[in-house]
């Protein structure tokens, strides 16, 4: 069974192309973190048609994505006459988990900063007896 699931951030903006017959292809490079910075792996991903159009619309460098697909191999002969091979993931499903930091509202708190902040009080509405009777559970 050829199934791959990866989660990571786009290492660069997607490279999308419109082909003839209303087809689109999008090449992505996903950075998957390792234990150390040196262990980061860069994985090539190809998305076609609707997924490619969604990537061009919603993705840019830094977007956190979950991708499910299958491994594929591309072979070609280079200009110098050597045979080349490339392994990539053919995307079957792409989930856009988080936008890049500059697109989110305001600043993103760092973990150290968020641990030192006082929790904000939760605002609740007071419900009447009539409202409680309408609750479906």
C-alpha positions in Angstrom: 0.0 0.0 0.0 1.4 3.4 -1.0 0.1 5.9 1.5 1.9 9.0 2.9 0.7 11.6 5.5 2.9 14.6 6.2 2.5 17.7 8.2 4.7 20.7 7.8 5.1 24.3 6.6 5.5 25.5 3.0 9.2 26.3 2.5 8.4 28.7 -0.4 5.4 30.0 -2.2 3.6 27.4 -4.3 4.5 27.3 -8.0 1.2 26.9 -9.8 0.6 26.6 -13.6 -2.6 26.6 -15.6 -2.3 24.0 -18.4 -4.5 23.5 -21.4 -8.0 21.9 -21.1 -8.7 23.7 -17.8 -6.1 21.7 -15.8 -3.8 23.1 -13.2 -0.7 21.8 -11.4 0.9 23.2 -8.3 4.4 22.3 -7.0 4.9 22.6 -3.2 7.9 22.1 -1.0 7.0 21.2 2.6 9.5 21.5 5.4 9.1 18.8 8.0 10.9 19.5 11.3 13.2 17.0 12.9 14.4 16.9 16.5 17.2 19.4 15.6 17.2 22.2 13.0 19.7 20.1 10.9 17.2 17.3 10.8 14.6 19.2 8.8 13.5 17.4 5.7 12.2 19.1 2.5 9.5 17.1 0.7 8.3 17.9 -2.8 4.5 17.7 -3.4 2.4 17.9 -6.5 -1.2 18.8 -6.5 -3.5 18.7 -9.5 -6.8 20.4 -10.6 -9.0 21.5 -7.7 -6.3 20.9 -5.1 -3.9 23.0 -7.2 -6.3 25.9 -7.5 -7.0 25.8 -3.7 -3.2 25.8 -3.0 -2.7 28.8 -5.3 -5.5 30.7 -3.5 -4.9 29.8 0.1 -1.2 28.9 0.5 2.0 30.8 0.7 5.4 30.4 2.3 4.9 29.5 6.0 1.4 28.0 5.7 1.0 24.9 7.9 -0.6 22.0 6.0 -1.4 18.3 6.4 -1.1 16.4 3.2 -2.2 12.8 2.4 -1.2 11.2 -0.8 1.1 8.6 -2.4 4.8 8.5 -3.3 5.6 8.8 -7.0 8.9 8.8 -9.0 9.8 11.0 -11.9 12.7 10.0 -14.2 14.4 12.0 -16.9 17.6 12.4 -18.8 19.6 15.6 -17.9 21.3 17.8 -20.4 24.7 16.3 -19.5 23.3 12.8 -20.4 22.9 11.4 -16.9 19.7 9.8 -15.7 17.9 11.6 -12.9 15.2 10.6 -10.6 12.9 12.6 -8.2 10.7 11.3 -5.5 7.6 13.3 -4.6 4.2 13.1 -3.0 1.1 13.2 -5.2 -1.4 14.9 -3.0 -4.8 13.3 -2.6 -5.9 15.6 0.2 -4.6 18.9 1.5 -5.7 20.4 4.8 -4.8 24.0 5.4 -4.2 24.1 9.2 -2.8 27.6 9.8 -2.0 30.6 7.7 1.5 32.2 7.9 2.1 34.5 10.9 1.7 37.8 9.0 -1.8 36.9 7.8 -3.2 36.1 11.3 -4.9 38.7 13.3 -2.4 40.6 15.5 0.7 39.0 16.9 1.1 35.4 17.7 2.2 34.9 21.3 5.3 32.9 21.9 4.9 30.0 24.3 7.0 31.7 27.0 4.9 34.8 26.7 1.6 33.0 26.8 2.6 31.1 29.9 3.3 34.3 31.9 0.0 36.0 30.9 -2.9 36.2 33.3 -5.8 34.3 31.9 -8.6 36.5 30.8 -12.0 36.0 32.5 -14.6 34.2 30.4 -17.6 36.2 29.7 -20.9 34.3 30.0 -24.4 35.2 29.2 -27.0 34.7 31.9 -29.7 32.3 30.6 -33.3 32.4 31.6 -35.3 29.3 32.6 -37.0 29.6 29.2 -33.7 29.4 27.4 -32.7 26.3 29.3 -35.8 24.4 28.3 -34.8 24.9 24.6 -31.5 23.2 25.0 -31.6 19.9 23.0 -29.8 17.7 25.5 
